[in-house]
């Protein structure tokens, strides 16, 4: 029911008084906004400030970069809107793991080429220090620090991500089983060893070992020990690595082939 101004009893009605007050405030604000040139919301809809993208950080050595590294970057990117990757310096790797096979500038090329990476930080520390974590939060606007579920311990036995976990800014992804830089080095050494023992007798033994997961005894009694890759490129994995979009009607499609064994910076630059 409405209120009629011609009835004096309405002047005593609380609802009528409240309606007049609200209406007067709206009219007053509108007049002031027009007079002073303030922008007013259109049709009562207030524009909200655009939400800042969630930025996540992940670091690594990325030595002899392989499928497992790429899968880790894919998972990390899924936890935010933008992925910043720190590539650990040669000196830090030497101090904590031993000399890297691939130098920093080549590892930078490899990481930068991955489609899920938005920004790369060179010479990142192996462990998240207080100083570097503060720099990530203030200079790079990082919201979360990401690492795999495999433990990352320093030479003294402490957790390299302890400070990030304590700050409540740590998120974890699943490690990709069946492939690692150590495994790849093992396969390379096994290839060299097999060829040196007997090219004729052991021509197909390497393939058999990788197929059945068995370690072979050489003539001198030493076992060729290396972890067998269990990577299986399922259709689900292929979909995860694709962007789900096909080429457009006017797209230019380029084909290139190659063995791409031990994928490296030279392959990327091609």
Helices and strands as residue ranges (DSSP letters): G 8-12, H 14-36, E 55-60, H 67-77, E 82-88, H 90-96, H 104-112, E 119-124, H 130-138, E 144-148, H 162-166, E 170-173, H 181-197, H 205-212, E 216-217, E 223-224, H 235-241, H 265-269
